[in-house]
Amino acid sequence: MQNYKIGLVPGPVSVPEFIRKAWLEDYGSADIEDEFFNLYAANQSLTQKLLHTKNKIVITSGEAMSILWGALKSTLKPNDKLLAVASGLFGEGFAWMGEKLGFNSKLSAFDYDDIPDPEKVIDEIKSFKPKVITAVHCETPSGTINPHLKIIGRAAHEVGALFVVDFVSSAGGVELNVDDYEIDIGLLGSQKVLSLTSSLSISSISDRAWDVIKNTDYNGYDAYNYWYEVPEKKYTPYTHDWPAMKALNLSLENILNNGLENNLKRHSEAAKLCRSLGREIGLKLFPKDEKFSSPTVTAFYIPENWTWENFNNALRIRGLAVGGNYGKLAGKVFRIGHMGSQANNELVKNGMEIIKEVLNK
């Protein structure tokens, strides 16, 4: 389906009309116009408010996977130690990326339907003494949220490690405080809670992290090195995406003008409604405890006597699009994305009603 009548995929989410208008304007060159760099600076300030941080914000072109790779390559050299805290696909992905890049990677692994045990993580941090520790706030494929970032962040700093956190599909929809959690590099994507296309990647970077980045001196396309003095020097390493930057500005202003707390409440309510209606129609929640579930995405087991292919086809015939899964959860778990523009009670009700119709038939 090119367009979803009822779209509840866990990203990219539906882009609201007021944000889509950003692509209708004919912009100048982002390389040479003061207006672009003023817009960049404004988005830095707005993002700091969204993330509760004083750290420098870097906004790059491209989908969020680019900064997951870039964060590792910008902070680690061959054989440096990386500890990846994981209870899902993306957490494990950090360890896999580290291995492919020649780092000394270790996985602190927990079950996909669970969350990391902070005491076990702290023991591994103390024994392994990594240079970088990674964690995922919202494991989108598992529908889980990690509430222990603050504990892990403190432990990371106690051994002198950098704390890198993927909050691609949580920031803005889940309570998050970058400075309080001692996050050195935070990673955010534009296509989730921010309700943009998958055009931009956003990073918050602490002074500690910048020192390491400068020492590592990685200089690839996805490097942070050249972004330290953007927009001050009115120069970017490549031609930026001005329409997407305008769209980001519209999204951030909308969230903050309406009140971040109200945005968090909207996500929480949509999540509770989704799970309540799911239970009523006989769906089984994937995480073993509902308190592990994220306010931005819900994971259910695929109903008995259905394959994912048949279930998905039946939903799509009725105009509903939800998310399948990957890796260990492929064919076993599906996901409903109630994030950003899709954190909407009426949309969730309509989607769950279609699932009910399909199961009843």
C-alpha positions as a printed Julia matrix, in Angstrom:
361×3 Matrix{Float64}:
   0.0     0.0    0.0
   1.37    3.39  -0.95
  -0.95    5.12   1.5
  -2.36    3.65   4.71
  -6.01    4.32   5.5
  -5.13    3.47   9.1
  -1.38    3.56   9.64
  -0.05    2.13  12.89
   3.4     1.02  11.81
   6.18    1.76  14.35
   7.94    4.18  12.01
   8.2     5.89   9.7
   4.97    7.31  11.05
   2.36    9.36   9.24
   3.62   12.89   8.49
   1.01   15.54   9.42
  -0.03   18.04   6.78
   1.42   21.03   8.62
   4.84   19.33   8.53
   4.53   18.18   4.91
   4.18   21.83   3.88
   7.89   22.3    4.65
   8.7    20.48   1.4
   6.55   22.79  -0.72
   8.77   25.84  -0.37
  11.57   26.57  -2.83
  14.65   27.0   -0.64
  18.04   28.44  -1.49
  21.34   26.62  -1.02
  21.9    25.37   2.52
  25.63   25.83   1.95
  25.62   29.58   1.66
  22.52   31.17   3.16
  22.47   32.68   6.66
  18.81   31.71   7.02
  19.72   28.03   6.95
  22.34   28.34   9.68
  19.94   30.39  11.8
  17.4    27.59  11.38
  20.03   25.01  12.36
  20.83   26.97  15.53
  17.14   27.3   16.38
  16.67   23.53  16.01
  19.67   22.9   18.25
  18.09   25.0   20.99
  14.67   23.39  20.62
  16.17   19.88  20.69
  18.07   20.71  23.89
  14.73   21.56  25.5
  13.15   18.35  24.19
  15.99   16.22  25.59
  16.63   18.22  28.79
  20.28   18.78  28.0
  22.92   21.48  27.71
  25.0    19.24  25.44
  25.73   20.31  21.87
  23.23   19.07  19.29
  24.38   17.77  15.91
  21.79   17.4   13.13
  22.86   15.36  10.11
  21.18   14.17   6.94
  20.17   10.53   6.65
  18.26    7.82   8.48
  19.1     7.14  12.14
  21.22    4.04  11.46
  23.87    6.43  10.15
  24.5     7.85  13.62
  24.47    4.44  15.3
  27.45    3.59  13.09
  28.89    7.07  13.34
  28.8     7.16  17.12
  30.89    3.98  17.35
  33.36    4.94  14.64
  33.79    8.43  16.11
  34.66    7.19  19.62
  36.45    3.85  19.26
  39.66    2.66  17.66
  40.54   -0.94  16.72
  40.64   -3.22  19.8
  39.02   -0.61  22.08
  36.45   -2.16  24.42
  32.74   -1.82  23.74
  30.05   -3.16  26.09
  26.63   -3.39  24.45
  23.72   -3.67  26.89
  20.93   -5.46  25.04
  17.45   -6.84  25.5
  16.56   -6.76  21.84
  17.63   -6.54  18.24
  19.11   -3.03  18.23
  21.01   -3.51  21.48
  22.6    -6.63  20.06
  23.2    -4.72  16.84
  25.66   -2.42  18.59
  27.81   -5.42  19.54
  27.59   -6.78  15.99
  28.61   -3.41  14.52
  31.49   -3.18  16.97
  32.71   -6.62  15.98
  32.55   -5.77  12.27
  34.49   -2.57  12.92
  37.29   -4.4   14.72
  36.5    -3.34  18.27
  36.7    -5.59  21.34
  32.93   -6.04  21.68
  31.14   -7.71  24.56
  27.41   -8.3   24.81
  25.52   -7.84  28.07
  22.47   -9.77  26.91
  18.99  -10.17  28.34
  15.86  -11.83  26.97
  13.88   -9.91  24.35
  10.71   -9.95  26.5
  12.62   -8.58  29.49
  14.7    -5.51  30.34
  18.35   -5.26  31.42
  19.1    -6.07  35.05
  21.11   -3.04  36.26
  23.03   -4.99  38.91
  24.28   -7.52  36.36
  25.16   -4.72  33.97
  27.13   -2.89  36.66
  29.09   -6.08  37.47
  30.0    -6.45  33.79
  31.0    -2.79  33.54
  33.33   -3.13  36.53
  34.95   -6.33  35.29
  35.22   -5.42  31.58
  36.05   -1.69  32.0
  34.93   -0.65  28.5
  35.72    2.61  26.76
  32.14    2.89  25.46
  28.87    1.46  26.79
  25.79    1.36  24.55
  22.15    0.92  25.51
  18.76    1.23  23.85
  15.97    3.19  25.52
  13.13    1.73  23.44
  13.66   -1.6   21.74
  11.15   -1.03  18.95
  10.99   -4.68  17.71
  10.3    -5.89  21.27
   8.07   -3.0   22.31
  10.05   -2.57  25.54
  11.42    0.42  27.43
  14.58    0.43  29.57
  13.94    2.39  32.81
  17.5     1.98  34.11
  19.47    4.42  31.96
  20.32    6.67  34.9
  21.86    3.78  36.86
  23.85    2.55  33.87
  24.99    6.08  32.99
  26.36    6.65  36.48
  28.17    3.3   36.41
  29.66    4.13  33.01
  31.13    7.38  34.27
  32.51    5.71  37.39
  34.83    3.63  35.17
  35.54    6.53  32.79
  33.45    5.13  29.94
  31.26    7.04  27.51
  27.54    6.24  27.64
  25.89    6.04  24.21
  22.1     5.65  24.1
  19.77    4.94  21.19
  16.52    6.78  21.95
  15.53    6.86  18.28
  11.93    5.77  18.91
  11.35    7.15  22.4
  12.58   10.75  22.75
   9.65   13.14  22.91
   7.15   10.38  23.72
   8.77    8.88  26.82
  10.23   10.59  29.86
  13.91   11.22  29.14
  16.54   13.5   30.68
  19.89   13.32  28.88
  21.88   15.27  31.47
  20.34   13.55  34.49
  20.95   10.13  32.91
  24.58   11.11  32.14
  24.19   10.25  28.44
  27.29   11.27  26.5
  25.94   10.59  23.03
  22.19   10.36  22.51
  20.77    9.19  19.17
  17.42   10.32  17.77
  15.64    9.7   14.46
  13.24   12.05  12.7
  10.71    9.42  11.54
   9.37    8.35  14.94
   7.95   10.69  17.61
   8.97   13.77  15.62
   6.67   12.63  12.78
   8.96   13.56   9.88
  10.22   11.51   6.99
  13.38    9.48   7.63
  15.47   12.44   6.49
  17.44   13.5    9.56
  19.5    12.06  12.4
  19.98   14.03  15.61
  22.7    13.53  18.23
  23.32   15.1   21.62
  27.04   15.1   22.43
  28.65   15.88  25.79
  31.96   17.67  26.31
  33.46   14.35  27.51
  32.4    12.75  24.25
  33.81   15.59  22.14
  37.21   15.09  23.78
  37.14   11.41  22.8
  35.85   12.2   19.3
  38.7    14.64  18.67
  41.24   12.1   19.91
  39.79    9.26  17.83
  39.91   11.52  14.77
  37.6     9.45  12.59
  36.95   11.31   9.33
  34.37    9.35   7.36
  31.08   10.61   5.95
  29.26    9.68   9.18
  31.9    11.24  11.47
  31.03   13.81  14.11
  34.4    15.52  13.76
  33.36   18.26  11.35
  30.11   19.19  13.09
  31.52   20.73  16.26
  31.42   24.31  14.98
  28.21   24.08  12.97
  26.47   26.51  12.71
  29.03   28.96  14.15
  31.34   28.76  11.13
  28.45   28.58   8.68
  29.83   25.43   7.11
  28.6    21.83   6.92
  30.61   18.81   5.68
  28.05   18.21   2.92
  25.0    19.95   1.49
  22.26   19.71   4.1
  18.55   18.99   3.7
  16.94   22.41   4.17
  13.29   21.29   3.72
  13.76   18.55   6.32
  15.36   21.04   8.7
  12.33   23.29   8.31
  10.05   20.32   8.95
  12.04   19.51  12.09
  11.57   23.09  13.27
   7.81   22.84  12.79
   7.68   19.54  14.67
   9.79   20.67  17.62
   7.92   23.95  18.0
   4.6    22.1   17.89
   5.64   19.66  20.63
   7.12   22.3   22.91
   4.37   24.88  22.37
   1.75   22.26  23.25
   3.82   21.23  26.28
   6.22   18.31  26.46
   4.35   16.88  29.45
   1.15   16.88  27.39
   2.96   15.03  24.62
   4.18   12.39  27.06
   0.65   12.03  28.44
  -0.79   11.62  24.94
   1.63    8.77  24.23
   0.98    7.09  27.56
  -2.78    7.2   27.07
  -2.62    5.82  23.54
  -0.37    2.98  24.74
  -2.7     2.06  27.62
  -5.71    2.11  25.3
  -3.96   -0.12  22.76
  -3.07   -2.73  25.37
  -6.46   -2.64  27.04
  -8.28   -3.17  23.75
  -5.75   -5.84  22.8
  -6.5    -7.83  25.94
 -10.24   -7.51  25.32
  -9.96   -9.13  21.9
  -7.65  -11.89  23.11
  -4.22  -10.67  22.05
  -1.25  -11.65  24.2
   1.26   -8.94  25.05
   4.83   -9.84  24.15
   6.89   -8.52  27.08
   6.44  -10.78  30.07
   5.42   -7.78  32.19
   3.33   -4.88  30.89
   5.38   -2.41  32.91
   8.24   -3.15  30.47
   6.14   -1.95  27.51
   7.01    1.32  25.8
   4.6     4.27  25.56
   5.51    4.54  21.86
   5.04    0.98  20.58
   3.18   -2.16  21.65
   4.27   -5.69  20.74
   1.76   -8.53  20.68
   2.2   -12.2   19.84
   0.71  -13.11  16.49
  -2.67  -14.74  17.26
  -2.91  -18.52  17.38
  -3.73  -20.3   14.12
  -2.45  -17.34  12.09
   0.77  -16.88  10.19
   2.14  -13.35  10.03
   1.61  -13.32   6.26
  -2.08  -14.27   6.51
  -2.72  -11.96   9.46
  -0.99   -9.03   7.79
  -2.86   -9.57   4.52
  -6.21   -9.7    6.32
  -5.47   -6.41   8.08
  -4.26   -4.7    4.92
  -7.39   -5.69   2.97
  -9.26   -3.59   5.55
  -6.81   -0.69   5.28
  -4.79   -1.27   8.47
  -0.99   -1.36   8.4
   0.96   -2.54  11.45
   4.55   -3.7   11.83
   5.94   -7.2   11.48
   9.24   -8.18  13.04
  12.83   -9.27  12.52
  15.39  -11.8   13.71
  14.25  -13.99  16.6
  10.81  -12.38  16.63
  10.07  -12.68  12.91
   6.76  -14.49  12.36
   6.05  -14.53  16.11
   5.43  -10.95  17.2
   3.79   -7.96  15.52
   3.88   -4.32  16.58
   1.56   -1.35  16.76
   3.2     2.07  16.56
   1.4     4.73  18.61
   4.12    7.34  18.42
   4.19   10.9   17.15
   1.19   11.65  14.93
  -0.09    8.11  15.61
  -0.36    8.59  19.39
  -4.03    9.23  18.75
  -6.8     7.46  20.64
  -9.28    7.47  17.75
  -6.68    6.05  15.38
  -5.8     3.33  17.89
  -9.48    2.47  18.45
 -10.1     2.18  14.71
  -7.05   -0.01  14.25
  -7.91   -2.32  17.11
 -11.49   -2.61  15.84
 -10.18   -3.93  12.53
  -8.01   -6.48  14.34
 -11.1    -7.54  16.3
 -13.07   -8.01  13.07
 -10.3   -10.12  11.55
 -10.02  -12.36  14.61
 -13.78  -12.82  14.86
 -13.9   -14.04  11.26
